[in-house]
Amino acid sequence: YSGPKAYAVSPNTTYRVSAWIRGQGFKRQVSLEAWGFDEKGGTRDRKLGGVNFLPAERWTYQEAFIRTGDKTRRLVPVLFLYGQKDRDIAPGAAVYVDDVELRRVKIRTDRGKSK
């Protein structure tokens, strides 16, 4: 759910969104990302980052590291599928998602200090 009931997060903080994903019938990449919102669930920010990939028939682990903005107080993980029927997405295409996780992480700098 997006909006005011999305996951509460801290501003200017790094998070990892991850999931195990498999699928078939896609000719165009999909995206695992997180969208940010203010405290009331408004001002959607879709530019926090993500990872693009083509779903494979075997389970694959996908992860993306995103950094919240100054006004970000809520996050929602998103699997963004797009394309045109029969051109980008074959008839009978399917995608399966398991173990979705959104976790705050510390990023280490070159000198071993955490940000």
Secondary structure, 3 states (H helix, E strand, C coil): CCCCCCEECCCCCEEEEEEEEEEEEECCCEEEEEEEECCCCCCCECCCCEEEECCCCCCEEEEEEEECCCCCCEEEEEEECCCCECCCEEEEEEEEEEEEEEEECCCECCCCCEC
